[in-house]
Amino acid sequence: MRLGRIFVAGLGLVIACPAHAGDAPDPRQQAIDKAGELAAQHKAAEVLTILQPVIADLEKTVADDRSKGNLVFCASSTTEAIFYGGLAAQQKKSGIVLGSQICEALFLKAFALTDLQQGGEAIATLEELTALAPYQAHYFVELGFAYRVNGQTEKARAAYQHAIDFSALAGTGGGYRDRAAALRGIGYILTDQHDLDGAQKAYGESLKYDPDSTIAKSELKFIENARRK
């Protein structure tokens, strides 16, 4: 969903609103959609090339808004945007939600960087993304994975826990799928740390939210076999 800006009186919040079906095509959204197609084909270098001017333009908007003392977010729904308004109000600041485009673009950039095995840059991109969308569980699952494969175990566990904490928040997407993925990530970490009891608990709990997960079932069998040795 493409989103623009609208100011909601009384909230001190500029939130997203859907673009109308009759609007002229948005070149930025067209580029993001094309990047998504290329990402699915694992054409990572092309993804980065097509997204570079889009992200540069959107990041300038973020920087300009932050320079005015605003908290800046991105969201894929009006409900999520209103949550961010509450977060801004807690900090007694004005909040601005730019819409989903920068979220989508940064996520695809991180995907491409991961494909190119540029882990450090992928992490930096995901950190930027999660700062803009702090209630989006899926982005924290991806950040947790990036931390884990780059050896930053404690940061990975914290990111996974954040995903679990916000996975059930209505209007932010994800839900059970992201909670299950985060629990599997924690299970992997605990297995690697030889905490088989903790890992078994994490994988077992993940199956409550994703009962068909072959990964969780396989890892539970691995733990069972490890205990027999």
C-alpha positions in Angstrom: 0.0 0.0 0.0 1.3 3.4 -1.0 0.9 6.0 1.7 1.2 9.8 1.8 0.9 12.2 4.7 -2.0 13.7 6.5 -2.0 15.7 9.8 -4.3 14.5 12.5 -5.3 17.4 14.7 -5.0 16.8 18.4 -2.5 14.0 18.1 0.4 16.1 16.8 0.9 13.3 14.3 1.3 13.2 10.6 0.1 9.7 9.5 -0.2 7.7 6.4 -3.2 7.6 4.1 -3.8 5.3 1.1 -3.1 6.6 -2.4 -6.3 6.6 -4.5 -6.7 4.0 -7.3 -6.9 6.8 -9.9 -3.6 8.5 -8.9 -0.9 8.6 -11.5 1.8 5.9 -11.2 4.4 6.7 -8.5 7.9 6.2 -10.0 9.3 5.4 -6.6 6.8 2.7 -6.0 7.3 1.3 -9.5 11.1 1.1 -8.7 10.4 -0.6 -5.4 8.0 -3.1 -7.1 10.6 -3.9 -9.7 13.3 -4.3 -7.0 11.0 -6.8 -5.3 10.8 -8.8 -8.6 14.6 -8.8 -9.0 15.1 -9.8 -5.3 12.9 -12.8 -5.9 15.3 -13.8 -8.7 18.3 -13.2 -6.5 19.6 -10.4 -8.7 21.0 -8.6 -5.8 23.3 -6.1 -7.6 20.4 -4.9 -9.8 18.2 -4.5 -6.7 20.8 -2.2 -5.1 21.2 -0.2 -8.3 17.5 0.4 -8.8 16.9 1.3 -5.1 19.8 3.6 -4.6 18.2 6.8 -5.8 14.8 5.9 -4.2 16.4 5.4 -0.8 18.6 8.5 -1.1 15.5 10.6 -1.8 13.5 9.0 1.1 16.4 9.2 3.6 16.7 13.0 2.8 13.1 13.3 3.8 13.7 11.5 7.0 16.8 13.6 7.8 14.9 16.8 7.1 12.0 15.8 9.4 14.4 14.7 12.2 16.3 18.0 11.9 13.1 19.7 13.0 12.9 17.7 16.2 10.3 15.2 15.0 10.3 11.5 15.6 10.0 9.8 12.2 8.5 6.4 11.5 7.3 4.3 8.5 4.2 2.1 8.6 2.2 -0.1 6.4 -1.2 0.8 7.9 -3.0 3.7 9.6 -3.4 1.6 12.7 0.4 1.1 13.0 0.9 4.8 12.4 -1.4 5.6 15.3 0.6 3.4 17.5 3.7 5.4 16.6 1.7 8.5 17.4 1.3 7.2 20.9 5.0 6.4 21.1 5.8 10.0 20.1 3.3 11.4 22.6 5.0 9.4 25.4 8.2 11.2 24.5 6.3 14.5 24.2 7.4 15.0 20.6 5.7 15.3 17.3 5.5 12.1 15.2 5.7 11.8 11.4 4.9 8.6 9.5 6.2 8.6 6.0 4.3 5.6 4.8 5.5 2.2 3.6 7.9 3.0 0.8 11.0 3.6 2.8 10.2 0.4 4.9 9.9 -1.6 1.7 13.0 -0.2 0.1 15.2 -0.7 3.1 14.0 -4.2 3.6 14.8 -5.1 0.0 18.2 -3.4 0.3 19.0 -5.5 3.3 17.8 -8.7 1.5 20.1 -7.9 -1.4 23.1 -7.1 0.8 22.5 -10.4 2.6 22.5 -12.2 -0.7 25.8 -10.6 -1.6 27.2 -11.7 1.8 27.7 -8.1 3.0 26.6 -8.8 6.5 27.8 -5.6 8.1 26.0 -3.4 5.7 22.8 -5.6 5.9 22.8 -5.2 9.7 23.2 -1.4 9.4 20.3 -1.2 7.0 18.1 -3.4 9.2 19.0 -1.3 12.2 17.9 1.8 10.2 14.7 0.0 9.3 13.8 -1.1 12.8 14.4 2.4 14.1 11.8 3.6 11.7 9.4 0.7 12.3 9.9 -0.3 16.0 6.7 -2.2 16.2 7.2 -4.4 13.1 8.0 -7.8 14.4 9.1 -9.2 11.0 11.9 -6.6 10.6 13.2 -7.6 14.1 13.2 -11.3 13.1 15.3 -10.4 10.1 17.6 -8.3 12.2 18.0 -11.1 14.7 19.0 -13.5 12.0 21.5 -11.0 10.6 23.0 -10.6 14.0 23.1 -14.3 14.6 24.9 -15.2 11.4 27.4 -12.5 12.1 28.2 -13.8 15.5 26.4 -11.1 17.6 24.5 -13.5 19.7 23.3 -11.3 22.5 22.0 -8.7 20.0 20.3 -11.4 18.1 18.5 -12.7 21.1 17.4 -9.2 22.0 16.1 -8.6 18.5 14.2 -12.0 18.5 12.7 -11.1 21.9 11.5 -7.7 20.6 9.9 -9.5 17.7 8.1 -11.8 20.2 6.9 -8.9 22.3 5.4 -7.1 19.4 4.3 -9.9 17.2 0.7 -9.9 18.5 0.2 -6.1 18.3 -2.9 -5.6 16.2 -2.4 -3.7 13.0 1.4 -4.2 12.7 1.3 -7.4 10.6 3.2 -10.6 11.3 1.5 -12.2 14.2 1.9 -15.9 14.7 4.3 -16.4 11.8 6.8 -13.9 13.2 6.5 -15.1 16.8 7.2 -18.6 15.6 10.3 -17.5 13.6 11.7 -15.5 16.5 11.2 -18.5 18.9 13.1 -20.7 16.4 15.9 -18.2 16.3 16.2 -18.2 20.1 16.0 -22.0 20.0 19.0 -22.1 17.5 21.0 -19.8 19.8 20.3 -21.9 22.9 21.2 -25.1 21.1 24.5 -23.6 20.0 25.0 -22.6 23.7 24.3 -26.3 24.7 21.2 -25.2 26.6 19.1 -28.1 25.3 16.3 -27.6 27.8 15.9 -24.0 26.8 16.1 -24.8 23.1 13.5 -27.5 23.4 11.2 -25.2 25.2 11.6 -22.5 22.5 11.1 -24.8 19.6 8.2 -26.5 21.3 6.5 -23.1 21.9 7.2 -22.1 18.3 5.1 -25.1 17.1 2.1 -23.6 18.9 2.2 -20.7 16.4 3.5 -22.6 13.3 2.6 -26.3 13.8 3.8 -27.3 10.3 7.3 -26.0 10.7 9.7 -28.7 9.5 12.6 -26.7 10.9 11.3 -26.8 14.5 10.4 -30.5 14.2 13.9 -31.3 12.9 15.6 -29.4 15.6 13.6 -31.1 18.3 14.6 -34.4 16.9 18.2 -33.2 16.9 17.9 -32.3 20.6 16.3 -35.6 21.4 19.2 -37.5 19.7 21.8 -35.3 21.4 20.4 -36.2 24.7 20.8 -39.9 24.0 24.5 -39.6 23.3 
